[in-house]
Amino acid sequence: MKPEIRYVLNIMKTIATQKKYYLEKLISYWDLELNSDKRIFQKNMNDLLSVEKSKDPISNELADTLKFIRDHISSRPQRPDIILQDFIEFNKTQEIFHTEVENLFNDLLKWIQNNQIETIEKVGLYLTPSSEDKEASGFFNRSLNIRYKEKVPAEFVTLSTIHSAKGKEWEVVIIPGMTQDIFPSYKALINGTANSELKKFYVACTRTLDHLYFLRPRSYTVRTKKGTDYLFTGKPISVFLQKNIPKFVETGSC
């Protein structure tokens, strides 16, 4: 999802929820942080729009966006198509984004209208990689906070989740954590969803063009929510590999 699409989604969510969380994500597009610990949404809005109170001067584009949000909270219906249509018209007068981005907004508007999506919550849900998979949806929501400052010019190692690797290929793929209760997860066996884990394993294995490596730890530590650490050693190899390793997998240790 392009950053500009995330931007308009955060506009919609800020209008709908009036929460500091979405406001923070919105202003992060302009490489700014909300320097306020106040939980009152309106206070945060006023501080950002007030030159005297704001520690970091904001751009005209962000100021215009915040005014757009403020005007829509009380005066307009909170339907995604109406908000987006209004923002497209607003963008034409204020020139926050250039024409190419405006075309993206128009495509999104057509998509919302064609799919008859009437709530802001459903827009984000439909754009999630797999709205039926809670794990994928959770990762997608966390990934909205990831921002790339600059591109890496040289060769580099790609660190990816299996969900994010779908549709991509590399000459060499390394899959870590091939230990029982890590992959497949111990939760998968309890909940009876091992088939879902097997599908993920298939996706991971088919990302490689030449070489595929499996790694597993000799021991690992798990920290609970209460802060207690548990050390696990001697766990058996993943059930996904137990039958196939003797046939066509070269083994080694380091």
Secondary structure, 3 states (H helix, E strand, C coil): CCHHHHHHHHHHHHHHHCCHHHHHHHHHHHCCCCCCCCCCHHHHHHHHHCCCCCCCCCCHHHHHHHHHHHHHHHHCCCCHHHHHHHHHHHHHHHCCCCHHHHHHHHHHHHHHHHCCCCCHHHHHHHCCCCCCCHHHHHHHHHHCCCCCCCCCCCCCCCCCCHHHHCCCCEEEEEECCCECECCCEHHHHHHCCHHHHHHHHHHHHCCEEEEEEECCCCEEEEECCCCCEEEEECCCECHHHHCCHHHHCCCCCC
